[in-house]
Amino acid sequence: MTTPATIALVAAVTVYVVDVSGFTDSWRSLLARLLHVKTLRPLPPFDCGKCATFWACIVTAALLGDLTVTTVAYACAASLLSLPAGQLLLFIREGLTTLISRLWTLKK
């Protein structure tokens, strides 16, 4: 059974990979070099956090054999919240970086 927690975890991983980690920029620049073009048009769902989150959640629910209206609604909600989720991940990262920097300056 696909629980809201499962959908939330899949969404968090997807948002991290697509929007936060820089992986999307890496594969897009590699693909542009391989195709000998300067810029690529957007390639949803692969470089869109909202699209990738929706489809990753749908695929997960389907693979778990629980593709229902409820799980589609969960996937829609996770997709809707993908931008704030990415911003929350960045906020956590920056907050921890600031905290660690301040602790290092106290140590010296």
C-alpha positions, 0 to 999 in steps of 0.5 A: 500500500502506498502511504502518504509517507511513501509519497512524501519520501519519493517527492523529497528525493525527487525534489532534491535530485531535480531542483537542489543537487545540481544533477539536472544542470549537469546532465543538461550541459552534458547533453547539450555538449553531446548534441553540439548545441548551446542551449536545450529547450526545457525537457519536462518531466526530467528537468521540472521538479513539479513534473518529475515529482508527479511522475515519480510518485505515480510510477512508485504507486503503480510499481507498488500496485496501488495506483488509485484515485487517492494515490493520484491525489497524493501525487498531485499534492506532492507535486504542488508542494515541490517548490516549497519543499525545495526551498525548505531543503535549501533553508535547512542546508543554509541554516546548518552551514551557518550554524557550523561556520559559527561554531567553527569561529567560536572554537578558534 
